[in-house]
Amino acid sequence: MSDWLVLVLAMLGACAVVVVIVLVRQKTAAEGEDPSETPDVIEYMTMWIGVVYAIVLGLAIAGVWEARSAAQDHVQAEAQALHEVSERVRVYPPDVRDRIRHDVNAYVGHVVTAEWKSMADHGRLTARGGELLTRLRHEVTDYQPKNDFEAQAYQPLLDQLAAADQARNARADATGATMPPVVWWGLLTGAVITVGMVFALQIRRTGRELVLAGLFSTTIAFMLFLIWDFDSPYSRGITATAQPFLNLFPNIKG
């Protein structure tokens, strides 16, 4: 099911629940009940519950968005480090240079195809990707520079490989969900309480109030969807992409 379809269904569901509850309350309301007699303390509590929950939602969205941005930064750092390796080996003999570049391309090709699909479907990296990176590291570290010019390029190549390995490990750590389950329970419980307090104000007098109550619930559903969508940086709608690899290695097809 498309993520955007999930969003539409969630928003329509939230609005439908509010409408149904309000209509049921109208049918079952006691004769002569005056909706305007809501105690001031309930209005005060409703206002503060809404403010506190809005702050919590804002912090949750900021947290998952920061995690998503960090996940994209890991991809950019890994791609840039591998690109530096591919470019800097030009000072090596042609056979060594071509062998290292072939290993770089093999690793990048695996990442943007098989490994990216594994991250999206299963939330983990592939063992094959680790093997390809290890083989690339061995190709670089096992070569003995033949002159000072090659020796000057040797250590920077090792540094770039270490940076790529570090970025890969960071990418592996970011494949799972960002928000702990207990936080999700808090967000969902807070949504129920916040919407429920709207009914404590007896929102059932006019069509305009009914529309506003529905829009309020729909907005909360939309915010929760955004948090859910950003929560897994590599596997849902607005995700970190492999585009940095494709930009720096245009011969690789994703």
N, C-alpha and C positions, 0 to 999 in steps of 0.2 A: 504494500500500500504506500502511495506517495506521501511524503512528509507534509506536503501542502494539503492533501486531502485529509490527513489527520488533523491539521490545524482547523480546517473548515468544519469538520465534524465536531471537534472539541468546542469551538465557538458556538455552533448551532445548538449543541447539546446543553451548554451552560445557559444559553438564552432560553431554551425550551424548558429547562427545569424551573427557572425563575417564573416564566409565564404560567406554567402548570400550577405551581405552588400558590401563586397569587390568585389565580382563578378559583382554585379549591378553597382558599380562605374566603373569597368573596361569597361563595356558595354556602359556606358553613358559618359565616359570621352571625353573631347573635343579633336579634332585632334591637335597634336603637343604639348599637355600639358606635361610639364616636372615635374615629381614627385620629382625630386631632388631639386626643388626650394622652399622648405619649409623654411619660415623665421626662423632665429635663435631664435627669441623670443618665437615662438610656441614650439620649441623643449625644451627651457628652462622651459616654463610653464608646459609642459607635464611631464617633469622630476619631478618638485616640486609637482605637483598634485599627481603623483604616489607615491612619498615619504610620503606625508601627509596622503594619504589614507591608505598606508601600516601601518603607525603608528596607525591610528584609528582602523584598523582591528586587529592589534596586541593587543591593549588595550581591544577591545571588547572580543576577544578570552580569554585573561587573566581573564577578569571579569567573564565571564560565567563559565570558568573552576574553578575559585575560589569558585563560588557559588555552583557548583556541588560537589566539595570537602567538602565544609561546610555541604551540605546536607547529605553526607555520614557520616560525623563526628557526626551529630545529631543522626543518626541511631545507630552508634556505642555506643554513650554515653547512649542512652535510653536502649539498649540491655544490656550493662554492669551494669547499675544501677539495672535493674530488676533481673539480674543474682545474684548480691550481695544480694538483698532482699531474693531470693530463697535459697541462701546458709546460710545466717546469721540467718534465723529463725530456724536452727537446734537446737538452745538452748531452744526453746520453747517446751511446751508439745506436744506429737505426734498429738493430734487432732487439735490443733491450727496450728502447723507447716504444716500439710497436707492440711488444709483448705486454708492457705495463698499460698502454692505452687500450689494448684489447681487453685486459682484465677490468679496467675502469668501466668501459662500455658494457661489458657483460654484467657487472654489478648493477650499474644504473638501469640497464634494460630489465633486469630481474626486479628491481625495486618498483619501477613504475608500472609493471604488469602484475606479476604473480604476488609480490609482497604487498603491494597496495590493496589488492583484492583480499588478501588474507587479513590485513588490518581492518578493512571495512566489514568483512563477514564474520571474522572470529576474534577480532581485537588483539591480535598478536603478530609478531614478525615471524618470518620463516627461517628455518635452520639453514636452508640453502643460501639465503642472503648473508648469513654470518660466515658460511664457508667461502663464499666468493670474496668477501672483504678480507678474510684471513689469507686467502691465496694472493690477493693484491698486496697485502702488507709483506708477505714473504718475498714476493718478487722485488719489492723496493728495498727491503732491509738486507736481503742476501747479496745484492750487487755490490761489488767492491769498486769504488771510483778509481779510475786509471790516471787521473791527473788532478791538479788543484782546482781547475774549473768545475769538474764533476763533483769534487769533494765539497765545494762551496754550496752546491745544490742538494747534496745528500741530506743534511740535517733539516733544512726547510721542508723537504719532501716527507720526512718522518713526522715533523710537526703537523703537517697538513693531514696526514693519515690518522694521527692521534685525534685531531679535531673532528675528522669525519667519523671516527669510531665513537667519540664522545657524543656527537650529535645523533648518531644512530641509537645509542643507549637512551638518550633523552627522548627520542621519538618512540622507543619501545615503552618507556614509562608513561607516555601521554596517550597511548592507544586506548586505555580504559576510560571508564566514566570518571568525571571530575567530582561530582557531588556525591557524598556518602548517602546511603539509604536513610539514615536518621534525619538528614536535612530535608530529603524529599517528603518524609512523613510530616515534618514541621511545616513545609510549604503547603502541602495539601490540606492539612488540618487547619492551618491559618486561613486558607481560602474558604473552607466551609464555615468557619467561625465568622469571617468578615462578611460573607454573603448572608449568613444567617442573621447577623445583627441588622442588616438592612430590613429584614422582615419584622424585627423588633420595633422598628419605626412605623410599622403598619402601612407599608407602601402598597396601597390598593385602592386609592381614591379616584385617580384619574388615569386616562391612557398615557398621558405624558409621564407620570411617575412610573408607570409600568415599563415604558420604553427606556427611561433612564436606569431603572433597576436592571433591565436586560443588558443594556450597554455596559453597565458596571461589571456584571458577571462575565460578559464576553471579553472585556479588557483583561480581567484576571486570567481567564483561560488563555488568552493570547500571550501574556507574559510567561505563564507556566510553560507554554509550548516553546517559546524562545529559549528558556532555560534548558528544557529537555533537548532541544535541537543542538545547542552549543555544548551540551554536557559531554558528548563523545566527539572529540575534535576531528577524527578521521573517518567516521562512519555514518554521519547523518547529513541532513540537507545542506546547511551552510558549513562546509568542512574545510579543513586545511587540504590543500591540493598538492599534487606532484609537479605543478607547473615550473617551479625553479629548476628541477632536473631537465625538463623538456626545453626550457629556455637556454640553458647552458650546454646541453647536449642535443642539438637539433636533429642529429642523425638517429636518435632514439625515438621510437614510436610508442606512445602510451597506449 
